[in-house]
Amino acid sequence: MARLPRLAVAGAAHLVALVGHSAQPVFVDDEDRQQFLAALRESALQHQVAVHAYVLLADHVHLLLTPASANALGALMQGLGRRYGAAFNRRHGRRGTLWAGRFRTAVVQPGESLLEAMLFIDLHAVRGGGVVSAADHAWCSAGHHLGLRRDPLLTESSAWWALGNTPFEREAAYRRRLDEGLPAARVAALAEAGRKGWAVGDAAFLAGLAQQAARPVQPRPRGRPPKPRA
């Protein structure tokens, strides 16, 4: 089966993953992480891409991004991958690619799905970052969303603004959602969408997106389609 073209939609949020080649570490120390975030901020400004959430783990990165144009997402990720990969190789005296092929992405519907994508990323700090609370992970966006620090890299999403009328209300609501977590099935669905390039949202959103993109945005149901009634 031919690989589907990557789905990139201007003005839509995208759940993005960058994975290290052969699951090798992509960060050795905090200086590497600082260089990556600096390169991400520079590229995001250059290509007009808003960054809503991120988490840096040992061998992979998750991002939540909204590009101003359909081409901006690919331009940002390609430039970021090359720039940081070259800097990492120079600093650590290595050669070869740092990343495992193409970056992975899933388009996310505004509203609850977008909020779940933010939580999916910040909760990765707990699942894979060796901390008890996402707020304790220095290299994710949870601290910003909880009002513990100000991160100039981040632009608040519409889902964040919908959490309350004041910063205190929004931060408290986000903390409650972090404490509640996401059901395991929802985490698996978001991860699968990212791996396969599917979209995340309700039936109406998916139908409209499929028509706009002229390609499938969800896996087809297994088995033969039902026969029409006589």
Buried (B, 14 or more C-beta within 10 A) or exposed (E): EEEEEBBBBEEBBBBBBBBBBEEBBBBEEEEBBEBBBBBBBBBBEEBBBBBBBBBBBBBBBBBBBBBEBBEBBBBBBBBBBBBBBEBBBEEEEEEEEBBBEBBBBBBBBBBEBBBBBBBBBBBBBBBBBEBEEBBBBBBBBBBBBBBEEEBEBBEBBEBBEBBBEEEEEBBBBBBEBBEEBBEEEBBEBBBEBBEEBBBBBEEEBBEEBBEEBEEBBBEEEEEEEEEEEE
